[in-house]
Amino acid sequence: MSGSSQSSRKSRVPSSANVLVYTNAVYWLNHRLYNGDTPGALNYGCINRVYYAFANVMADGGVFLSDEWADVQAPCDGASGALGSLMYLKQRHPHLQVVLSIGGPGSTETFPRVASNAVLRTNFARAVHGLVEASGLDGIDIVWEYPCTPEQGRDFLALLAAIRIYLPEDRYILTAALPAAREILQNIDLSRSAEYLNTLNLMAYDFYGSWSPKSGHHAQLYAMNKDEHSAASGVQQLMQSGVPAKKILLGIPLFGRSFLNTSGPGHKNRGSGGEDGTFEYNALPRRGTKEQVDKRTGAAMCVGGDGGFVTYDNPDTVKMKATFCKQKGLGGLFYWNAPADAKDNKRSLITTGFRTLHSS
C-alpha cells in the first residue's frame, strides 16, 4: 500500500476530461469485512468514488486506522485488508477515487477539541498528509458529527483551511459530510467552507428515527410542511448559502427506519423493529408487506410484518432524486453504505442512481 515518490508528486485529482459528468460515490465501512463483505463485490462500472470509513482522530490531532486487521492485514480479494483491496481495485479501474473518511460517530468529542486549537489542527493536517501519502489515497473526508455551535462552525472552517495547507487542491480531494438539518448547517460559513472542499456530502436521511416523538419519512426528497427536514430543503439551504451546486453530493440511505404499530408518517412513536430501529435495504420490503411509493414526498415504504411502518428509498425514489440532482446541477449522489445494496441490478439503488444521472 505504498506509493512511489514519483506517484506521490503527481496530481491525484483527475482532469475533467477523465471524469464522468456526475459523481456516484459509496461509503464502505471497514467492519463489513466481518460480515463477509469485500470491496471487490461492488460494481465499479457504476461507482467512481469510494469513501473508506472510518479512521479515528486522536485528542492530540493524530489520525490512525481504526481496525488494523480489517484495514490492512486480513485476506481480502487477494490483497491485505479491505483498504488494500481498494488500492488494488484502483489500479484496475483508473477512474476510481479512494478517499479515507475520518471521524464518524466516535468523533463527537475529539473533533471539537482538535479543531479549536491551532497546534492540534496542524498536527491533524500533518497526520492526514502522511497517511494519504503512505497509502496512495486520493484524499480525505471529514465526518464531524456535528459542529453544533457557531464557535464549532468557525473551528470547522479553520480545520479545513489547515488541511488544505498540507493537502493542496490541485493534488488531493477534500470532502466533508454534513446533515441536511437547518440547526446544524446554520452554524457553518458554508460558502467559505466550499472554497476548500471538492464536494460537500449532504446526509439527506435520518430525518426521523427511534429518537423521534412521531413517525415520519426518514429520507424524503420533499417535505409536506415547512417544519420538516427534507433533501430539497437541505440543498436549498446550501445553495442559498453560496455553495456551488456542482459541489453538492446528495446522500441516499441504503437502509430503512422502522416504526412499530404505525401505518405511516405522523403517528406517535411506539418503538422500532430491526437492528437499532433499522433494516438494510437488501432486506426490504419486509416479508408479507407490499412496497409503496409516496410520489409527493419522494419516499418509499412498506407497512406490516416485523417492521411496522418502514421508510426507505427504492429505485423509484432514487430516480426522482437523481433527476432532482440533474435539474439543480448538483455534483451527483452518494450512498450509505454500499454492502447493504440489493445484488439484483434492477433493484440496486447504486445502479439506478448511476443510470439515471447519466441518461439523456
C-alpha positions in Angstrom: 0.0 0.0 0.0 2.9 2.3 -0.5 3.0 4.8 -3.4 6.3 5.6 -5.1 7.8 9.1 -4.6 7.0 9.7 -8.3 3.3 8.9 -8.0 3.0 10.9 -4.8 4.1 14.0 -6.6 1.5 13.6 -9.3 -2.0 15.0 -9.0 -4.5 12.5 -7.6 -7.4 14.7 -8.7 -8.1 13.6 -12.3 -8.5 16.1 -15.0 -12.1 17.0 -16.0 -11.6 15.1 -19.3 -11.3 11.9 -17.4 -14.2 12.3 -15.1 -17.8 11.4 -15.6 -20.2 14.3 -15.5 -21.7 13.2 -12.2 -20.1 11.5 -9.1 -21.7 8.3 -7.9 -20.0 7.6 -4.6 -20.3 5.0 -1.9 -19.3 4.6 1.7 -17.7 1.3 2.6 -17.3 0.6 6.4 -14.4 -1.5 7.5 -16.3 -3.6 9.9 -18.4 -5.0 7.0 -15.4 -7.3 6.4 -16.5 -9.4 9.4 -19.9 -9.9 7.7 -18.1 -11.5 4.7 -18.4 -8.4 2.5 -15.5 -7.1 0.5 -14.9 -4.1 -1.8 -14.3 -6.4 -4.7 -18.0 -7.3 -4.8 -19.0 -3.8 -5.9 -19.8 -2.9 -9.4 -17.2 -0.3 -10.4 -18.9 0.4 -13.7 -21.4 2.4 -11.6 -19.1 3.8 -8.9 -16.3 6.4 -9.3 -15.5 7.2 -5.7 -15.3 5.1 -2.5 -15.2 6.6 1.0 -13.4 4.1 3.2 -14.7 4.5 6.8 -13.6 5.2 9.4 -10.2 6.4 10.5 -10.0 7.8 14.1 -8.8 11.2 15.2 -6.9 11.3 18.5 -7.0 14.0 21.1 -3.5 15.2 20.1 -4.6 15.6 16.4 -3.1 12.3 15.3 -5.0 10.1 12.9 -4.9 6.3 12.8 -6.7 3.4 11.1 -9.5 2.2 13.4 -9.1 -1.6 12.7 -5.6 -2.5 11.5 -6.6 -6.1 10.9 -9.6 -5.3 8.7 -7.9 -2.4 7.1 -4.5 -3.7 6.1 -4.0 -7.3 7.3 -7.0 -9.6 6.7 -7.1 -11.6 3.5 -9.5 -9.7 1.2 -10.0 -10.0 -2.6 -6.4 -11.4 -2.9 -5.0 -8.3 -1.1 -4.1 -7.5 2.5 -7.1 -5.8 4.2 -10.1 -4.1 2.8 -8.2 -0.8 2.2 -5.5 -2.8 0.4 -8.2 -4.3 -1.7 -9.5 -0.9 -2.7 -6.0 0.3 -3.6 -5.6 -2.8 -5.9 -9.1 -2.1 -7.4 -8.0 1.5 -8.0 -5.2 0.2 -10.2 -7.7 -1.9 -12.2 -10.2 0.9 -12.5 -8.3 4.2 -13.3 -11.5 6.3 -12.9 -11.9 5.1 -9.2 -11.1 7.6 -6.4 -10.4 6.2 -2.9 -10.9 8.6 -0.1 -10.4 8.0 3.6 -13.3 9.0 5.9 -12.1 10.3 9.2 -14.4 10.6 12.3 -17.9 9.3 12.4 -20.0 8.8 15.5 -16.9 8.2 17.6 -15.5 11.7 16.9 -18.2 13.7 18.7 -15.8 14.9 21.5 -12.4 14.7 19.7 -13.1 16.8 16.6 -14.2 19.9 18.6 -11.1 19.6 20.8 -8.7 19.3 17.8 -10.4 21.9 15.6 -10.4 24.5 18.4 -6.6 24.6 18.8 -4.2 25.8 16.1 -1.4 23.4 17.1 -3.7 20.4 17.1 -5.2 21.4 13.7 -1.7 21.5 12.3 -0.9 18.1 13.9 -4.1 16.7 12.3 -3.2 18.1 8.9 0.3 16.7 9.0 -1.0 13.3 10.1 -3.6 13.0 7.3 -0.9 14.1 4.8 1.4 11.4 6.0 -1.4 8.8 5.9 -2.5 9.7 2.4 1.0 9.8 1.1 1.9 6.4 2.6 -1.1 4.7 1.2 -1.6 6.3 -2.2 -5.1 7.5 -1.3 -6.8 10.3 -3.3 -7.7 12.4 -0.2 -9.8 12.6 2.9 -13.4 13.1 4.0 -14.2 14.8 7.3 -17.2 13.3 9.2 -17.5 15.5 12.3 -20.9 14.7 13.9 -21.6 17.6 14.2 -20.5 21.2 14.6 -23.3 22.2 17.0 -22.5 25.8 17.8 -21.3 28.9 15.8 -17.9 28.6 17.6 -17.6 25.0 16.4 -18.6 26.1 12.9 -15.7 28.6 12.9 -13.4 25.8 14.1 -14.7 23.5 11.3 -13.7 26.1 8.8 -10.3 26.6 10.4 -9.7 22.9 10.3 -10.4 22.8 6.5 -8.0 25.7 6.0 -5.3 23.9 7.9 -5.8 20.7 5.9 -5.5 22.5 2.6 -2.0 23.7 3.5 -0.9 20.1 3.5 -3.3 18.6 1.0 -3.4 21.2 -1.8 -6.4 21.3 -4.0 -4.6 20.5 -7.3 -3.4 17.2 -5.9 -5.8 15.9 -3.3 -9.5 15.5 -2.7 -11.0 17.1 0.4 -14.7 16.5 1.3 -17.0 16.7 4.3 -20.3 15.1 5.3 -22.9 17.3 6.9 -26.6 16.6 7.8 -29.5 18.2 5.9 -30.6 19.9 9.1 -31.0 23.7 9.4 -30.0 23.8 13.0 -26.6 22.3 12.2 -25.9 24.0 8.8 -26.6 27.4 10.2 -23.6 27.2 12.4 -21.2 27.0 9.5 -20.0 29.5 6.9 -20.9 27.2 4.1 -19.8 29.4 1.3 -16.2 29.7 2.7 -16.2 26.0 3.6 -17.0 25.1 0.0 -13.9 27.1 -1.2 -11.8 24.4 0.5 -13.9 21.4 -0.4 -14.2 19.3 -3.6 -17.6 18.2 -2.5 -20.0 18.6 0.4 -21.8 15.3 1.1 -25.3 16.2 2.2 -26.6 13.5 4.6 -30.2 13.7 3.4 -31.6 11.0 5.7 -32.2 10.2 9.4 -34.9 13.0 9.4 -36.9 10.6 11.6 -36.0 7.6 13.7 -36.2 5.8 17.0 -35.4 9.1 18.8 -38.4 11.0 17.2 -41.6 11.6 19.1 -43.5 10.8 15.9 -43.0 8.6 12.8 -42.0 10.1 9.5 -40.2 9.5 6.3 -36.5 9.5 7.1 -35.1 10.4 3.7 -37.9 12.3 2.0 -37.0 14.4 -1.1 -39.8 16.9 -0.3 -41.4 17.8 3.0 -45.2 18.4 3.3 -44.8 21.2 5.8 -42.1 23.8 6.4 -41.2 22.5 9.8 -39.9 19.2 8.4 -36.4 18.4 7.1 -36.1 17.2 3.5 -33.4 16.6 0.9 -34.7 19.5 -1.1 -34.7 21.9 1.8 -31.1 20.9 2.7 -29.9 21.5 -0.9 -31.8 24.8 -1.0 -30.0 26.0 2.3 -26.6 25.0 0.9 -27.2 26.8 -2.4 -28.7 29.9 -0.8 -25.6 30.0 1.5 -23.3 30.2 -1.5 -22.3 26.5 -2.0 -21.9 25.9 -5.8 -24.4 23.3 -6.9 -21.8 21.1 -8.6 -20.0 20.7 -5.2 -23.1 19.1 -3.5 -23.5 15.3 -3.4 -27.0 14.2 -2.3 -27.0 11.3 0.2 -29.1 8.1 -0.4 -29.5 5.7 2.6 -29.2 2.0 1.9 -31.3 1.3 5.0 -34.8 1.9 6.2 -36.1 3.1 9.6 -38.8 1.2 11.4 -41.8 2.4 13.5 -43.8 -0.3 15.1 -47.6 -0.3 15.4 -48.0 2.6 13.0 -49.2 2.7 9.3 -47.3 5.7 8.1 -45.9 9.1 8.9 -47.3 11.4 11.6 -48.2 8.8 14.3 -46.9 8.5 17.8 -43.7 6.6 18.1 -44.4 3.3 19.7 -41.0 1.7 19.3 -39.0 0.3 16.4 -38.1 -3.1 14.8 -34.9 -4.3 13.2 -31.4 -3.7 14.4 -31.3 -0.4 16.3 -34.5 0.6 14.5 -33.2 -0.1 11.0 -33.3 -2.7 8.3 -30.8 -2.9 5.5 -32.2 -2.1 2.1 -31.4 -5.6 0.7 -33.9 -6.9 3.4 -36.7 -4.6 2.2 -39.6 -4.7 1.7 -40.3 -6.9 4.8 -41.8 -10.3 4.2 -45.6 -10.2 3.8 -45.7 -6.5 3.0 -46.2 -4.5 -0.2 -43.9 -1.7 -1.2 -45.5 1.7 -1.7 -44.1 5.0 -3.1 -45.3 8.4 -2.0 -44.6 10.5 -5.0 -45.4 13.7 -3.3 -42.5 13.3 -0.8 -40.3 11.1 -2.8 -40.2 8.3 -0.2 -40.8 4.6 -0.3 -42.3 2.5 2.5 -43.7 -0.9 3.5 -46.3 -1.5 6.3 -46.8 -4.6 8.4 -44.8 -7.6 9.3 -42.0 -7.3 11.8 -41.1 -3.7 10.9 -44.4 -1.9 11.2 -44.0 1.2 9.1 -40.6 1.1 7.4 -39.5 4.2 5.5 -36.7 4.0 2.9 -35.6 4.6 -0.7 -36.3 2.3 -3.6 -35.5 2.5 -7.3 -38.4 4.8 -8.0 -37.4 7.4 -5.3 -33.7 7.2 -6.4 -34.8 8.0 -9.9 -36.6 11.0 -8.5 -33.6 12.1 -6.5 -31.1 11.6 -9.4 -33.4 13.6 -11.7 -33.6 16.3 -9.0 -29.8 16.4 -9.0 -29.7 16.9 -12.7 -32.3 19.7 -12.6 -30.4 21.5 -9.8 -27.0 21.0 -11.4 -25.7 19.0 -8.4 -22.4 17.0 -8.4 -24.1 13.7 -8.0 -25.1 11.1 -5.4 -23.5 9.1 -2.6 -24.8 6.0 -0.8 -24.5 4.9 2.9 -23.4 2.1 2.9 -22.5 0.1 -0.2 -22.8 -3.6 1.0 -26.4 -3.1 2.1 -27.5 -2.5 -1.6 -29.5 -5.1 -3.5 -27.5 -7.6 -5.5 -30.1 -7.5 -8.4 -29.3 -4.7 -10.8 -33.0 -3.9 -11.3 -33.3 -3.4 -7.6 -29.9 -1.8 -6.9 -30.1 1.8 -5.8 -26.4 2.4 -6.7 -27.0 1.2 -10.3 -30.3 3.0 -10.6 -28.7 6.3 -9.4 -25.8 6.0 -11.8 -28.0 5.1 -14.8 -30.4 7.9 -14.1 -27.7 10.5 -13.6 -26.0 9.6 -16.9 -29.2 9.1 -19.0 -30.0 11.7 -21.6 
